[in-house]
Amino acid sequence: MTAPDPASLTTLVLWSAFALSVAFGAIAQRTHFCTMGALADIVSMRDFTRLRMWVLAIAVAIAGFNAMVGLGWVEAAKSVYAAPRLLWLSAVVGGLMFGFGMVLASGCGSKSLVRVGGGNLKSLVVVTVLGLSAFATLKGITAVLRVETIDRVFVTLSSGQDLPSLLAAAVGRTPAALAPWLGGAIALALLAWVLARPEGRRGEVWLGGVGVGAVIVLLWWVSGRLGHLAEDPNTLEEVFLATNSRRMEAMSMVAPVGFALDWLLFFSDKSKVLTIGIVSVAGVIAGSAVVALLQKSFRWEGFGGVEDTVNHLAGAALMGVGGVAALGCTIGQGLSGISTLSVGSAIALAAIVAGGFLGLRWQLWRLEKMV
């Protein structure tokens, strides 16, 4: 059997990731898929429709990923989310920062990219500041602060931090044997909650939930199966092609924005190459723009004033720093990470939601104070 050519396979992986991210952007624009919007709907109108859409996406992602684990196609341990070292304080602090920041910035990283595709210039500024602060927290001044403070607090587990690995170590089974059953049970419980109310049965909820969840699953397959070489012919080492982390990746919208800016700024540096994360950023914008133009909803939008500008800049910076500290955002941890059933992802997701609710309550307090 002829060994695959890494260069050709990398190109296929990148095009596949771009196509899937275009689909994500199109679906998100069409269905108004947005985590911050879902939380805002609950606080302001007691409307759980978009939350049910998000939970449905989580259910699909969990079921799909863990089915692939059972088939032996992917392993949670080969992602950044399921390492034995549980950075719980980073997940809490970073998640709270990200959640509060997304409220100030009128949306998380993915929603900001979707809005850029719809002509929102405020979101273009948010994405730029988010990317700069994310990259600084990966490799710059805030990276030093992160490593010297919150990253020093962690728990080292005897196995990977994903639930199948933790349970497998306790009962003497393999993660692959437990993952489909555990993932399926959790997915069914989430699905039951989605269907419990009439709003969970709407076509738009299912388009957004199943569509976004399927994109996450397919990206895991592209990175963890299609782009996986057990032995790179050049290095004779295991490799996941076109990833920044050198592990398998799905979708996230914080660190990849920073890597995208780095690629644009240092394009002439041949060591800067396209990755799944970078092309995903471009794909989400492109998919959103196509739908916005077809629906005739594309329109230019700028800041409403100084306070509006300050809020969005502060929110973008909080999301960039917090998203890297927490190892992901509402998509990176809230869908990709949680699909692996990682304990750290669950902690980060809970912190993001808590930060979002705190931000929304703070906004309501400000409005009441002004009246």
Order of alpha helices (4+ residues) and beta strands (2+ residues): alpha-alpha-alpha-beta-alpha-alpha-alpha-alpha-beta-alpha-alpha-alpha-beta-beta-alpha-alpha-alpha-alpha
